[in-house]
Amino acid sequence: MTRIDFYYDVPDKLAIAVKLAHKAYAQRLPLLLYASTSERAMQVDRLLWTQPALGFLPHCRATSPLAKETPALIAETPEAVGSAPHDELLINLDDDVPPGFARFQRVIEIVGRDEADKAPGRHRYKFYKDRGYAIQRYDLSNK
């Protein structure tokens, strides 16, 4: 069964997503970042190129011909999630439960501090819990 990790009370969702992506890369764990809007996907792409200042995480779009050889992928559509060659880790940056999440070994959910982000986060948490997924919680309120 898919492992679900919830990082909540996060000051900057994208910064934490990139930090977790780098951590996964250091552990040689292929990953997929799901951002259902072009704007958010571009923000993630930009951060992966620039953060940390002396680091680089090889990445491309999940629909790229290079996806099979690339450790970090960015998907904007459910189809891109479904066709991604990796199934180890999915980092969700969307307000909804990511499409096809159950095929991944692990899903990371990131919930910010503002109420507009907390409400959909609670909905996703309830969705997983109601279906019997074990959920690990990580409080980042002190970060």
Buried (B, 14 or more C-beta within 10 A) or exposed (E): EBBBBBBBBBEBBBBBBBBBBBEBBEEEBBBBBBBBEEEBBEBBBEBBEEBEEEEEBEBBBBBBEEBEEBBBBBBBBEEBBEEBEBBBBBBBBBBEBBBBBBEBEBBBBBBBBEEEBBEBBEEBBEBBEEEEBEBEEBEBEEE
